[in-house]
């Protein structure tokens, strides 16, 4: 059962900081995991001292938890204990002197352009309403780099028939404009003409509780599409297609600032994970055109 301290923290995140459902859910999982750890030591959250958090980090390391996950959990604990300290529940902040685990540079996984073309062609070859929906989803994701949560919850009026731009309401309720190519626009309009029910507010309606296709539902669809296309499903996910969108744009000359705006990144440092593509492009440029880069025979 969730503690009253965690409940109070999550209520604050919603009321004062406007945290989304997904953000609150992530905080809840992280804090409940820490709470379970504390229970094995007979402790409650308000009794924690720095050594308890260090022990928690050691346990995560022992279980070979990904460094990025451990860092995220520690970030959650920092916010949680800042809140408890501010509310007078704790006499000090035990997370303040804890160092974050060092992160290595993780390069984004992405598909080659030919692999994405194969996915799209496989979607086009699917029959009936499922084929139209699959093609619209894949074309739209690859054309815009939307987050999967943004993609599945698009309203049906997101695209005007004569428009080549989408206006997306993203993280933090911030709107951004994303240009969309003709193939994706045509795939969406073809899907709109046959989608059911016609009265649904959502572009990709569903009979589920949300009223629209879920992230899990789309991930499963993409998994099956990868298998049909002869690509390992372990290499294909909604986020991999978002990475592919970004990586391919950079490879063809897009600049980081424009890419940042299209991806909806608040900080350009987040977008800079894609600079590995720029590194490869510069290496190829030097190898192909520098007079000393080619061996003389």
BELZI-V483609 format. One record per backbone hydrogen bond with DSSP energy under -1.0 kcal/mol. CO is the residue of the C=O (numbers start at 1). NH is the residue of the N-H. E is the energy in kcal/mol with one decimal. If there is no record, write none. Layout:
CO;NH;E
CO;NH;E
//
This chain:
3;7;-2.2
4;8;-2.2
5;9;-2.2
6;10;-2.6
7;11;-2.3
8;12;-2.0
9;13;-2.2
10;14;-1.8
11;15;-2.8
12;16;-3.0
13;19;-2.4
20;24;-2.6
21;25;-2.5
22;26;-2.0
23;27;-2.4
24;28;-2.6
25;29;-2.2
26;30;-2.2
27;31;-2.8
28;32;-2.6
29;33;-1.9
30;34;-1.9
31;35;-2.6
32;36;-2.1
33;37;-1.8
34;38;-2.4
35;39;-2.0
36;40;-1.1
38;41;-1.6
38;43;-2.2
39;42;-1.3
44;47;-1.7
45;48;-1.2
49;52;-1.4
49;53;-1.1
50;54;-2.1
51;55;-2.2
52;56;-1.9
53;57;-2.2
54;58;-2.2
55;59;-2.2
56;60;-2.1
57;61;-2.3
58;62;-2.4
59;63;-1.8
60;65;-2.6
61;64;-1.6
66;70;-2.4
67;71;-2.5
68;72;-2.1
69;73;-2.4
70;74;-2.2
71;75;-2.1
72;76;-2.1
73;77;-2.2
74;78;-2.3
75;79;-1.9
76;80;-2.4
77;81;-2.8
78;82;-2.0
79;83;-1.8
80;84;-2.3
81;85;-2.2
82;86;-2.3
83;87;-2.0
84;89;-2.3
84;90;-1.4
85;88;-1.2
93;96;-1.4
95;98;-1.4
112;116;-2.0
113;117;-2.3
114;118;-1.9
115;119;-2.1
116;120;-2.5
117;121;-2.6
118;122;-2.4
119;123;-2.2
120;124;-2.2
121;125;-1.5
123;126;-1.3
127;131;-1.3
128;132;-1.8
129;133;-2.3
130;134;-2.7
131;135;-2.5
132;136;-2.2
133;137;-2.5
134;138;-2.4
135;139;-2.8
136;140;-2.2
137;141;-2.4
138;142;-2.5
139;143;-1.9
140;144;-1.4
141;145;-2.8
147;151;-2.5
148;152;-2.4
151;154;-1.4
154;203;-3.0
155;158;-1.5
160;163;-2.6
164;180;-3.0
166;178;-2.6
168;176;-2.0
170;173;-1.4
171;174;-1.2
174;170;-3.0
176;168;-2.8
178;166;-2.9
181;185;-2.2
182;186;-2.7
183;187;-2.0
184;188;-2.2
185;189;-2.3
186;190;-2.4
187;191;-1.8
188;192;-2.7
189;193;-1.6
191;194;-1.1
191;195;-1.8
197;200;-1.5
201;156;-2.7
204;213;-2.8
211;206;-1.9
214;218;-2.2
215;219;-2.4
216;220;-2.2
217;221;-2.0
218;222;-2.6
219;223;-2.1
220;224;-2.2
221;225;-2.1
222;226;-2.3
223;227;-1.8
224;228;-2.2
225;229;-1.9
226;231;-2.7
227;230;-1.2
232;235;-2.0
237;241;-1.9
238;242;-1.7
239;243;-2.5
240;244;-2.3
241;245;-2.3
242;246;-1.9
243;247;-3.0
244;248;-2.7
245;249;-1.8
246;250;-2.2
247;251;-2.1
248;252;-1.1
249;254;-2.4
250;253;-1.9
255;259;-2.1
256;260;-2.6
257;261;-1.7
258;262;-2.1
259;263;-2.5
260;264;-1.3
260;265;-1.8
267;270;-1.4
268;272;-1.4
270;273;-1.1
271;274;-2.0
272;275;-1.7
274;277;-1.9
275;279;-2.5
276;280;-2.0
277;281;-2.3
278;282;-2.7
279;283;-2.2
280;284;-2.3
281;285;-2.2
282;286;-2.4
283;287;-2.8
284;288;-2.2
285;289;-2.1
286;290;-2.3
290;293;-1.7
//
